[in-house]
Amino acid sequence: MLEPELITPMTALTIDASGRLTYMGQDGCRRVILGDPDLLERLLQHQQIKDEQ
């Protein structure tokens, strides 16, 4: 089995126009970390609740 290639992120995490969490790798390709906009929204809401406590 091949080892996955490690890619160093070159930009901060960004939420794109489609609501996906992405970053730009050292190879110039944008990578999607989280492609489910609804899940991302729930995670952000959860973090906001934790920050308010």
PEVENLIN-V461034 format. One record per residue. N is the residue number from 0. RES is the residue in one letter. PSI is psi in radians with two decimals (NA if undefined). NEAR is the number of other C-alpha atoms within 10 Angstrom. Layout:
N;RES;PSI;NEAR / N;RES;PSI;NEAR
This chain:
0;M;2.39;3 / 1;L;2.46;4 / 2;E;2.44;5 / 3;P;2.47;6 / 4;E;2.28;6 / 5;L;2.24;8 / 6;I;2.21;12 / 7;T;2.20;11 / 8;P;2.42;17 / 9;M;-0.13;13 / 10;T;2.89;12 / 11;A;2.84;9 / 12;L;2.47;14 / 13;T;2.47;14 / 14;I;2.05;17 / 15;D;-3.13;13 / 16;A;-0.38;7 / 17;S;0.04;9 / 18;G;0.32;16 / 19;R;2.53;20 / 20;L;2.10;18 / 21;T;2.93;19 / 22;Y;2.81;21 / 23;M;2.21;18 / 24;G;2.92;15 / 25;Q;-0.36;13 / 26;D;0.02;10 / 27;G;0.02;10 / 28;C;2.39;11 / 29;R;2.33;14 / 30;R;2.44;16 / 31;V;2.14;16 / 32;I;-0.78;13 / 33;L;1.94;14 / 34;G;0.07;16 / 35;D;1.78;13 / 36;P;-0.61;15 / 37;D;-0.74;12 / 38;L;-0.73;13 / 39;L;-0.76;16 / 40;E;-0.75;13 / 41;R;-0.72;11 / 42;L;-0.74;12 / 43;L;-0.69;12 / 44;Q;-0.72;12 / 45;H;-0.76;11 / 46;Q;-0.69;11 / 47;Q;-0.73;11 / 48;I;-0.76;10 / 49;K;-0.67;9 / 50;D;-0.51;8 / 51;E;-0.29;6 / 52;Q;NA;5
